[in-house]
Amino acid sequence: MKKTVLIAASFVLLTGTFAVAQQPGAPAAAGQQPRQRREPDPRDMGGGQCAQNPYNCVDAPNPLPATHSVWLEEMTWMDVRDALKAGKTSIIISTGGIEPNGPWLVTGKHNYVLHANCEAIARKMGNALCAPIVKYVPEGDIEKKTSHMASPGTISMREDTFRAVLRDTAESLQAHGFKNIIFIGDSGGNQAGQKAIAEELTAKWAGKALALHIPEYYEYNKVAEYMKTRGIVDGKSDNMHDDPIITLNMFIDDPNSVRFNERVKAGKATINGVNVADKAKNTALAKQIVEFRASQTVDAINKAIAAKKSATSSPQ
């Protein structure tokens, strides 16, 4: 029995020593050379080592044609590298939400709107890309279930969490060479956090890059006024978290996000007295909504960039 215990103890001791010896940076056993850590190679890119595969080298030619997407998450690292070299140094960080929006609109309402609008804004700018949409935003107190948190399906971020996400996202993008980091928010609760982080980072970067909060993107009242001239006139409110502008802006991205077919079948394809049962008409109106919002936002972005650059170049 004692012999068995002694053998077992010796085995544990030996295997433990072996395990320690195998750990990177651990002291070498007697008579062994210490394991050398590989020095980082500045040419390593793409998630691998340049020495092991030429596609992992910083200057490796892109084997694919240039992508037509403006969405960062749909691009390879080479696509992003080449876009930056080509002058696409502006990037849009858009913030949406997961919240209740009546019986027809899905909880990701703002995210569908932004998927249509951010792309239109980026393409109109010509030198911009879209970062992945920040889908989780402040929606109310989580524990007390205030505001939208009263409804099932809502996901809320604490304000400090939300701001931390914006900060880390923007700083990641700036570190890779983006010069204009642009915040747009499709919900009212997103605006203060965006403004605060934009001001904080612009001060921190001290001229190396700009972070811009664009409140004009969220001016739905101006969109509504414009669309009145195109035939969308709200009647009596249905008192839901929904309206014709939002419905059509979602429709152009995905008709199922507003349960289009189900509404038409149920005879419920109206909101605030505006009939949205005509698919062709909806498409035409929705394109006008996206175009107006993109034009209004791009104009505001250009003015904001010019104002910031003027302020930083003015003599103190």
Secondary structure, DSSP 8 states (H G I E B T S, - for coil): -HHHHHHHHHHHHHHHHHHHHHSTT----TT----------TTB-TTS-TTT-GGGBTT---SS------BGGGS-HHHHHHHHHTT--EEEEEE--B--BTTTB-TTHHHHHHHHHHHHHHHHHSSEEE---B--B--S-TTTT-GGGGSTT-BB--HHHHHHHHHHHHHHHHHTT-SEEEEEESSGGGHHHHHHHHHHHHHHHTTS-EEEE-GGGG-HHHHHHHHHTTT----S---SS--HHHHHHHHTT-GGGGTHHHHHHHT--EETTEE---HHHHHHHHHHHHHHHHHHHHHHHHHHHHHHHHHHHS--
